[in-house]
Amino acid sequence: MSTYTPKKGDIQRAWHVVDADGLILGRLASEVAKILRGKHKPTFTPHQDTGDHVVIVNADKVVLSGSKRTDKAVYSHSGYPGGLKTKTYGDLLADRPEEALRTTIGGMLPKNRLGRQMLTKLKIYSGGDHPHDAQKPQQLELEHTRLRGPKEIKPVESKTTEVKASDSQEEPLEAINPETEEIETSGSVSLQDLGLTTAVINNLAAGGITTIEELVGKTSEDILGIAKIGPKAVEQIIAGLKDNGFSLKEI
């Protein structure tokens, strides 16, 4: 089976019109170059011009993202020593917006006679009007190439709690026993919350210590007496207890 190659009479060219107002130059150029080459068609052939015609209006309203307006430059050379000329894209868009778009799109086409032929199907105009109404061009929507502004960050509303006068005049609470408070607090903390390794927890369980209450009732010498518990493990236990407001029993 031979590869299908479209003949000259089989190529049908459509006309598209693009409003460049607010579109990013680079993204717009890549989409237009794809249509000029014909890569949007199933009959695309690399060595033939199967693309469509593209009309761009409002070329003077195209935008550049970031700092490309001042940092990105276009170069030309006369061929003689010292004949290099440099101009920023911002100045080029202000002086000759049609040339800026043509240069950018042409740089995305093949660098040969085929690419120059494709570029002849591109029509660029600064204003919003064009003389190609007889060809009945179809509007080409390229909203995905539009410049998006920064996302608006909504301020976080601060929640204020109202204090009633009756609440501030409540009777003081009874004194709480420190030992009772420590036991109730430790009931909500487990050995895993102390940041201990699994090996240390298993060794403590083998020594009969499975809760915080049992652990804080032991001294450091008691912990060292447990099998497979060394000084480093004791330091780890003391640090974990200290981070949660506990400590071992003092001698």
Phi, psi and omega per residue, in radians:
M1 nan 2.186 -3.095
S2 -1.458 2.701 3.114
T3 -1.305 2.339 -3.123
Y4 -1.253 2.287 3.064
T5 -2.255 2.070 -3.100
P6 -1.169 2.452 3.060
K7 -1.508 2.935 -3.079
K8 -1.072 -0.636 -3.140
G9 -1.310 -0.288 -3.140
D10 -1.489 -0.214 -3.074
I11 -1.440 2.114 3.086
Q12 -1.951 2.188 -3.067
R13 -1.884 2.237 3.068
A14 -1.746 2.955 3.125
W15 -2.039 2.351 3.123
H16 -2.219 2.548 3.073
V17 -2.137 2.342 -3.092
V18 -2.150 2.251 3.051
D19 -1.606 1.938 -3.041
A20 -1.477 0.138 -3.110
D21 -1.144 1.992 3.106
G22 1.451 0.064 3.139
L23 -1.571 2.573 3.123
I24 -1.341 2.367 -3.031
L25 -1.017 -0.892 -3.072
G26 -1.129 -0.773 -3.137
R27 -1.178 -0.680 3.076
L28 -1.094 -0.767 -3.102
A29 -1.098 -0.690 -3.124
S30 -1.154 -0.667 3.123
E31 -1.224 -0.714 3.135
V32 -1.173 -0.715 3.123
A33 -1.083 -0.633 3.108
K34 -1.116 -0.667 3.133
I35 -1.281 -0.665 3.112
L36 -1.113 -0.617 3.120
R37 -1.362 -0.416 -3.108
G38 1.569 0.334 -3.110
K39 -1.279 -0.151 3.087
H40 -1.522 0.013 -3.116
K41 -1.877 2.587 3.074
P42 -1.218 -0.264 3.137
T43 -1.639 0.307 -3.117
F44 -1.039 2.286 3.102
T45 -2.275 2.172 -3.037
P46 -1.048 -0.587 -3.049
H47 -1.665 0.175 3.103
Q48 -2.253 2.740 3.098
D49 -1.640 1.693 3.142
T50 -1.889 0.209 -3.048
G51 -1.412 3.105 -3.124
D52 -1.861 3.036 3.073
H53 -1.518 2.500 3.130
V54 -2.275 2.279 3.086
V55 -1.998 2.166 3.137
I56 -1.946 2.186 3.087
V57 -1.989 2.837 -3.099
N58 0.998 0.757 3.134
A59 -1.138 -0.426 -3.138
D60 -1.341 -0.103 -3.130
K61 -1.863 0.198 3.080
V62 -1.247 2.659 -3.046
V63 -2.114 2.832 3.079
L64 -2.119 2.383 -3.130
S65 -1.501 2.697 3.091
G66 1.151 -2.442 -3.114
S67 -1.849 0.428 -3.107
K68 -1.166 -0.410 -3.121
R69 -1.097 -0.540 -3.134
T70 -1.905 -0.465 -3.074
D71 -1.596 -0.654 -3.115
K72 -1.366 2.391 -3.052
A73 -2.294 2.754 3.048
V74 -2.053 2.423 -3.018
Y75 -2.056 2.621 3.023
S76 -2.544 2.596 -3.082
H77 -2.374 2.385 -3.116
S78 -1.379 -0.251 -3.090
G79 1.692 -0.160 3.109
Y80 -1.813 2.737 3.118
P81 -1.010 2.311 -3.118
G82 1.350 0.220 -3.078
G83 -1.639 0.296 3.139
L84 -1.367 2.266 3.102
K85 -2.094 2.357 -3.095
T86 -2.187 2.386 3.110
K87 -2.509 2.379 3.125
T88 -1.269 2.722 -3.137
Y89 -1.145 -0.513 3.093
G90 -1.113 -0.746 3.103
D91 -1.204 -0.659 -3.137
L92 -1.158 -0.687 3.100
L93 -1.172 -0.595 3.131
A94 -1.269 -0.650 -3.085
D95 -1.511 -0.906 -3.070
R96 -2.384 1.402 -3.120
P97 -1.102 -0.561 3.120
E98 -1.114 -0.712 -3.137
E99 -1.187 -0.607 3.124
A100 -1.114 -0.777 3.118
L101 -1.199 -0.693 -3.123
R102 -1.148 -0.681 3.124
T103 -1.155 -0.738 -3.119
T104 -1.181 -0.790 -3.131
I105 -1.212 -0.682 3.124
G106 -1.113 -0.504 3.105
G107 -1.233 -0.227 3.116
M108 -1.764 0.113 3.101
L109 -1.852 2.890 3.113
P110 -1.018 2.479 -3.092
K111 -1.594 1.113 3.140
N112 -2.737 -2.952 -3.135
R113 -1.099 -0.568 3.134
L114 -1.140 -0.729 3.116
G115 -1.147 -0.665 3.101
R116 -1.161 -0.592 3.090
Q117 -1.189 -0.702 3.104
M118 -1.101 -0.624 -3.088
L119 -1.200 -0.355 3.111
T120 -1.236 -0.285 3.117
K121 -1.496 0.067 -3.121
L122 -1.769 2.196 3.098
K123 -2.104 2.212 -3.052
I124 -2.187 2.354 -3.139
Y125 -2.400 2.479 -3.099
S126 -1.278 -0.723 -3.104
G127 -1.429 -2.939 -3.137
G128 -1.628 0.007 -3.123
D129 -1.893 2.735 3.088
H130 -2.617 2.661 -3.090
P131 -1.608 0.557 -3.064
H132 -2.075 0.570 3.104
D133 -1.175 -0.485 -3.131
A134 -1.133 -0.478 3.127
Q135 -1.425 -0.095 3.121
K136 0.907 1.062 -3.128
P137 -1.217 2.520 3.129
Q138 -1.596 2.429 3.131
Q139 -1.173 2.237 3.140
L140 -1.869 1.983 -3.111
E141 -1.523 2.163 3.113
L142 -2.220 0.957 -3.085
E143 -1.137 -0.458 -3.131
H144 -1.250 -0.171 3.091
T145 -1.712 0.084 -3.102
R146 -1.363 2.550 3.130
L147 -1.241 2.195 3.120
R148 -1.723 2.388 3.114
G149 -1.379 2.953 3.118
P150 -1.130 2.531 -3.141
K151 -1.162 2.383 -3.141
E152 -1.343 2.173 3.136
I153 -1.661 2.022 -3.125
K154 -1.366 2.344 3.126
P155 -1.166 2.504 3.135
V156 -1.430 2.158 -3.132
E157 -1.317 2.255 3.129
S158 -1.389 2.303 -3.138
K159 -1.553 2.125 3.120
T160 -1.892 2.361 3.133
T161 -1.797 2.259 3.137
E162 -1.431 2.360 3.125
V163 -1.847 2.061 3.130
K164 -1.336 2.658 3.135
A165 -1.162 -0.576 -3.141
S166 -1.202 -0.533 -3.140
D167 -1.203 -0.630 -3.102
S168 -1.295 -0.275 -3.106
Q169 -1.785 0.260 3.138
E170 -1.188 2.689 3.133
E171 -1.232 2.555 3.132
P172 -1.138 2.557 -3.141
L173 -1.271 2.725 3.106
E174 -1.194 2.650 3.131
A175 -1.128 2.387 -3.100
I176 -1.758 2.377 3.111
N177 -1.131 2.164 -3.117
P178 -1.009 -0.651 -3.130
E179 -1.161 -0.715 3.117
T180 -1.130 -0.711 3.132
E181 -1.114 -0.664 -3.136
E182 -1.179 -0.665 -3.122
I183 -1.206 -0.735 -3.138
E184 -1.148 -0.663 3.130
T185 -1.206 -0.707 -3.124
S186 -1.207 -0.338 3.120
G187 -1.172 -0.409 3.126
S188 -1.567 -0.041 -3.138
V189 -2.027 2.318 3.125
S190 -1.901 3.001 3.121
L191 -1.086 -0.546 3.123
Q192 -1.165 -0.489 -3.137
D193 -1.282 -0.216 -3.137
L194 -1.414 -0.088 -3.126
G195 1.377 0.374 -3.139
L196 -1.385 2.656 3.087
T197 -1.279 2.810 -3.131
T198 -1.104 -0.625 -3.137
A199 -1.126 -0.737 3.137
V200 -1.151 -0.724 3.131
I201 -1.102 -0.727 3.133
N202 -1.151 -0.672 3.123
N203 -1.185 -0.654 3.061
L204 -1.133 -0.706 3.105
A205 -1.115 -0.636 3.091
A206 -1.146 -0.465 3.104
G207 -1.568 0.117 3.086
G208 1.552 0.260 3.132
I209 -1.979 1.948 -3.109
T210 -2.173 -0.161 -3.107
T211 -2.259 2.916 3.105
I212 -1.166 -0.677 -3.139
E213 -1.036 -0.713 3.127
E214 -1.223 -0.549 -3.095
L215 -1.297 -0.754 -3.102
V216 -1.251 -0.261 3.085
G217 -1.483 0.027 -3.129
K218 -1.871 2.670 3.025
T219 -1.619 2.989 3.126
S220 -1.135 -0.569 3.098
E221 -1.189 -0.630 3.091
D222 -1.108 -0.701 -3.139
I223 -1.178 -0.675 3.125
L224 -1.173 -0.386 3.117
G225 -1.330 -0.181 3.115
I226 -1.373 2.483 -3.113
A227 -1.102 2.419 3.077
K228 1.171 0.304 3.054
I229 -1.909 2.000 -3.113
G230 -1.880 -3.069 -3.132
P231 -1.052 -0.661 3.140
K232 -1.144 -0.664 3.108
A233 -1.161 -0.642 3.112
V234 -1.147 -0.719 3.097
E235 -1.076 -0.690 3.112
Q236 -1.133 -0.686 3.135
I237 -1.177 -0.788 -3.133
I238 -1.080 -0.730 3.130
A239 -1.127 -0.735 3.123
G240 -1.128 -0.695 3.092
L241 -1.153 -0.702 -3.120
K242 -1.124 -0.654 3.133
D243 -1.150 -0.437 -3.117
N244 -1.837 0.186 3.060
G245 1.469 0.394 -3.139
F246 -2.122 3.015 3.078
S247 -2.765 2.758 3.073
L248 -1.255 2.806 3.122
K249 -1.198 2.326 3.127
E250 -1.398 2.628 -3.109
I251 -1.284 nan nan
